[in-house]
Amino acid sequence: MVFRSLFADKGLERNLGFWAPLALVLLISLLGVWVAKSFFWAFIPVVPLLLIAIWDMIQTRHSLRRNYPLTARFRWLFEDLRPFLRSYIVEGPLEGRPYDRVSRTLIYARAKKQEDAHPFGTELDVYSEEYEALCHSINPNPDAPKRTRVKVGTEQCSKPYAAARLNISAMSFGALGNHAIEALNMGARIGDFYHDTGEGGLSPYHLKHGGDIVWELGSGYFGARDKDGKFDPDSFRDKAQHDQVRMTEIKLSQGAKPGHGGLLPAAKVTEEIAKTRLVPAHQDCLSPPGHSAFSTPRQMLEFAAKMRELSGGKPVGIKLCVGMPHEVFAICKAMLDSGIYLDFIVIDGGGGGTGAAPLELSDHVGLPLRIGLYYTNNALIGTGLKDKIRLAASEKVFSGSSIAMNAALGANWCNAARAFMFSLGCVQSLQCHTGNCPTGVATSSPARQRGLVIPEKAQRVANFQSKTLDSLHDIVVACGLETPDDFTPRHLRQWKNNSEMIPWSQIVQEVEAGKLLSEPDDTAFAEYWHMADPDTFKPMI
């Protein structure tokens, strides 16, 4: 059968990967016998190619390799090279995904303190449906404060925290290597902003350089769990009262894989990661989809109050990607009914990043950031809680304009993950889930992490954050405002059709303060309000 396939149906052409090495072997043999024995050295590169071709013809796993021995392997070679060839040769400056070349170049320039001005005008099509604009004022305000911070903490919090307008979003130790974690935290200390641990636990590398920390607890309670995977108050208390830990955060869901949890394969669970997470080494590390410590809005708030007490009165908040909008309203009802308040809420969007997630979840589960902000901001305004509880945004934040646009929809500050990875040197190779990150950012390999020099990259992290906030300040000045908190939906506009550009205040309806309590049926959120119950996340209608 193999012999027939060498000749049948364009056999010479199909099996070129076999015939060519075979012909070379015969030619080298003749030359070695009749001309000079030194020709036999040519067997070294040629014989392995012939053996590979023979193996391809007899193996049973890959049809292409059986029918096109040796040459079929070029398919996998170019498949592996495709992302890089496309990024560097094929795609235009505005075509890359998830971050285009223009955005990445801006981040690299700011991280390196290089020129970040753009010549010859915008490359965007300002008349396309995707274009959006921030409305400036004919009367700018050059006296606007250069830097402003956000006070986080209700009256139930004894140790409030002043958050910067841009901080490092959740990225776990394990997903990132220890060099990346150290560089991020050192950068946060230099720039005076915070570094979110992600749900992988509070590692020694988060604490090594003195940067402010927000400790995130997911459903696995890594770093604060007992042997059965349940929340361990004593373990949490010991770490949460560390001076560097400024706030704690309950992760309900993540934009890139909401409601999914996660799995760190056994091969990645080193002794060091196991010690940080308080899990067995060299075994699969599971983060379940939901929390075991609570199952209702009221129970969640009671858990948050317990975390606040155990941490010594530090702010506690939640992070979520909004799915069913009534759940946000149920949380607000529970706060009013129980008298227990969260100190902050971080909204993650469906466009957020992750080291790895099922494609269906990344592409089609979870609401985009702006819609999530819209519901959450109005839930807080409508229940009279907006002045107490701070709101943050996390989804593809990389510029002053993206911070300003989120501020227009109610966000007091923003968190960024992938943008800070770029500042560390990430080249968007899309190898985060393989452990083969070429720049040493998303890998535990000591050999690959050698390329990431911590002090140098830490300064780039701080540079990027500072230059981005300079850009935000320029926008605040141009819009004639005092602080980013002054942005409203009226400042953000996008095309409605080919001839009309409208503000977001006409796209979305902003509820009046407290109106959900007095006249809920006269608001655009009446249905969600009636569906919400403080004692269940399930809809009541």
Secondary structure as the mmCIF struct_conf table of DSSP 4:
data_model
#
loop_
_struct_conf.conf_type_id
_struct_conf.id
_struct_conf.beg_label_comp_id
_struct_conf.beg_label_asym_id
_struct_conf.beg_label_seq_id
_struct_conf.end_label_comp_id
_struct_conf.end_label_asym_id
_struct_conf.end_label_seq_id
HELX_RH_AL_P HELX_RH_AL_P1 VAL A 2 SER A 5
TURN_TY1_P TURN_TY1_P1 LEU A 6 LYS A 10
HELX_RH_AL_P HELX_RH_AL_P2 GLY A 11 ARG A 14
TURN_TY1_P TURN_TY1_P2 ASN A 15 ASN A 15
HELX_RH_AL_P HELX_RH_AL_P3 LEU A 16 TRP A 34
TURN_TY1_P TURN_TY1_P3 VAL A 35 VAL A 35
HELX_RH_3T_P HELX_RH_3T_P1 LYS A 37 ALA A 42
HELX_RH_AL_P HELX_RH_AL_P4 PHE A 43 ILE A 58
BEND BEND1 THR A 60 ARG A 61
HELX_RH_AL_P HELX_RH_AL_P5 SER A 63 ASN A 67
BEND BEND2 TYR A 68 TYR A 68
TURN_TY1_P TURN_TY1_P4 PRO A 69 ALA A 72
HELX_RH_AL_P HELX_RH_AL_P6 ARG A 73 LEU A 85
HELX_RH_PI_P HELX_RH_PI_P1 ARG A 86 VAL A 90
BEND BEND3 GLU A 91 GLU A 91
TURN_TY1_P TURN_TY1_P5 PRO A 93 GLU A 95
BEND BEND4 ARG A 97 TYR A 99
HELX_RH_AL_P HELX_RH_AL_P7 ARG A 101 ALA A 111
TURN_TY1_P TURN_TY1_P6 LYS A 112 LYS A 113
TURN_TY1_P TURN_TY1_P7 PRO A 119 PHE A 120
BEND BEND5 GLY A 121 GLY A 121
BEND BEND6 LEU A 124 LEU A 124
TURN_TY1_P TURN_TY1_P8 VAL A 126 TYR A 127
BEND BEND7 SER A 128 SER A 128
TURN_TY1_P TURN_TY1_P9 GLU A 129 GLU A 130
STRN STRN1 GLU A 132 LEU A 134
HELX_LH_PP_P HELX_LH_PP_P1 CYS A 135 HIS A 136
BEND BEND8 ILE A 138 ASN A 139
TURN_TY1_P TURN_TY1_P10 PRO A 142 ASP A 143
BEND BEND9 ALA A 144 ALA A 144
BEND BEND10 LYS A 146 LYS A 146
STRN STRN2 VAL A 150 VAL A 152
TURN_TY1_P TURN_TY1_P11 GLU A 155 GLN A 156
BEND BEND11 SER A 158 LYS A 159
STRN STRN3 TYR A 161 ALA A 163
BEND BEND12 ARG A 165 ARG A 165
STRN STRN4 LEU A 166 ILE A 168
STRN STRN5 PHE A 173 PHE A 173
TURN_TY1_P TURN_TY1_P12 GLY A 174 ALA A 175
STRN STRN6 LEU A 176 LEU A 176
HELX_RH_AL_P HELX_RH_AL_P8 ASN A 178 GLY A 191
TURN_TY1_P TURN_TY1_P13 ASP A 192 ASP A 192
STRN STRN7 TYR A 194 ASP A 196
TURN_TY1_P TURN_TY1_P14 GLU A 199 GLY A 200
HELX_RH_AL_P HELX_RH_AL_P9 PRO A 204 LEU A 207
BEND BEND13 LYS A 208 HIS A 209
STRN STRN8 ASP A 212 LEU A 217
TURN_TY1_P TURN_TY1_P15 SER A 219 GLY A 220
TURN_TY1_P TURN_TY1_P16 PHE A 222 GLY A 223
BEND BEND14 ALA A 224 ALA A 224
STRN STRN9 ARG A 225 ARG A 225
TURN_TY1_P TURN_TY1_P17 LYS A 227 ASP A 228
BEND BEND15 GLY A 229 GLY A 229
STRN STRN10 PHE A 231 PHE A 231
HELX_RH_AL_P HELX_RH_AL_P10 PRO A 233 ALA A 240
TURN_TY1_P TURN_TY1_P18 GLN A 241 GLN A 241
BEND BEND16 HIS A 242 HIS A 242
TURN_TY1_P TURN_TY1_P19 ASP A 243 GLN A 244
STRN STRN11 VAL A 245 LYS A 251
TURN_TY1_P TURN_TY1_P20 GLY A 255 ALA A 256
BEND BEND17 LYS A 257 LYS A 257
TURN_TY1_P TURN_TY1_P21 PRO A 258 GLY A 259
STRN STRN12 GLY A 262 LEU A 264
HELX_RH_3T_P HELX_RH_3T_P2 ALA A 266 LYS A 268
HELX_RH_AL_P HELX_RH_AL_P11 GLU A 271 ARG A 277
TURN_TY1_P TURN_TY1_P22 LEU A 278 LEU A 278
BEND BEND18 VAL A 279 VAL A 279
TURN_TY1_P TURN_TY1_P23 ALA A 281 HIS A 282
BEND BEND19 GLN A 283 GLN A 283
STRN STRN13 CYS A 285 SER A 287
BEND BEND20 PRO A 289 GLY A 290
BEND BEND21 SER A 292 ALA A 293
BEND BEND22 SER A 295 THR A 296
HELX_RH_AL_P HELX_RH_AL_P12 PRO A 297 LEU A 310
TURN_TY1_P TURN_TY1_P24 SER A 311 GLY A 312
BEND BEND23 GLY A 313 GLY A 313
STRN STRN14 VAL A 316 CYS A 321
BEND BEND24 MET A 324 MET A 324
HELX_RH_AL_P HELX_RH_AL_P13 PRO A 325 SER A 338
BEND BEND25 ASP A 343 ASP A 343
STRN STRN15 PHE A 344 ASP A 348
TURN_TY1_P TURN_TY1_P25 GLY A 350 GLY A 351
BEND BEND26 GLY A 355 GLY A 355
HELX_RH_AL_P HELX_RH_AL_P14 LEU A 359 HIS A 364
BEND BEND27 VAL A 365 GLY A 366
HELX_RH_AL_P HELX_RH_AL_P15 LEU A 369 GLY A 382
TURN_TY1_P TURN_TY1_P26 THR A 383 GLY A 384
TURN_TY1_P TURN_TY1_P27 LYS A 386 LYS A 388
BEND BEND28 ILE A 389 ILE A 389
STRN STRN16 ARG A 390 SER A 394
BEND BEND29 GLU A 395 LYS A 396
BEND BEND30 SER A 399 SER A 399
HELX_RH_AL_P HELX_RH_AL_P16 GLY A 400 ALA A 408
TURN_TY1_P TURN_TY1_P28 LEU A 409 GLY A 410
BEND BEND31 ASN A 412 ASN A 412
STRN STRN17 TRP A 413 ALA A 416
BEND BEND32 ALA A 417 ALA A 417
HELX_RH_AL_P HELX_RH_AL_P17 ARG A 418 LEU A 424
TURN_TY1_P TURN_TY1_P29 GLY A 425 GLY A 425
BEND BEND33 LEU A 430 LEU A 430
TURN_TY1_P TURN_TY1_P30 CYS A 432 GLY A 435
TURN_TY1_P TURN_TY1_P31 PRO A 438 THR A 439
BEND BEND34 GLY A 440 ALA A 442
HELX_RH_AL_P HELX_RH_AL_P18 PRO A 446 GLN A 449
TURN_TY1_P TURN_TY1_P32 ARG A 450 GLY A 451
HELX_RH_AL_P HELX_RH_AL_P19 ILE A 454 ALA A 478
TURN_TY1_P TURN_TY1_P33 CYS A 479 GLY A 480
BEND BEND35 GLU A 482 THR A 483
HELX_RH_3T_P HELX_RH_3T_P3 PRO A 484 ASP A 486
HELX_RH_3T_P HELX_RH_3T_P4 PRO A 489 HIS A 491
STRN STRN18 LEU A 492 TRP A 495
BEND BEND36 LYS A 496 SER A 499
STRN STRN19 MET A 501 PRO A 503
HELX_RH_AL_P HELX_RH_AL_P20 TRP A 504 ILE A 507
BEND BEND37 VAL A 508 VAL A 508
HELX_LH_PP_P HELX_LH_PP_P2 GLN A 509 GLU A 512
TURN_TY1_P TURN_TY1_P34 ALA A 513 GLY A 514
HELX_RH_AL_P HELX_RH_AL_P21 LYS A 515 SER A 518
HELX_RH_3T_P HELX_RH_3T_P5 PRO A 520 ASP A 522
BEND BEND38 THR A 523 THR A 523
TURN_TY1_P TURN_TY1_P35 ALA A 524 PHE A 525
HELX_RH_AL_P HELX_RH_AL_P22 ALA A 526 MET A 531
STRN STRN20 ASP A 533 ASP A 533
TURN_TY1_P TURN_TY1_P36 PRO A 534 ASP A 535
STRN STRN21 THR A 536 THR A 536
BEND BEND39 PHE A 537 LYS A 538
#
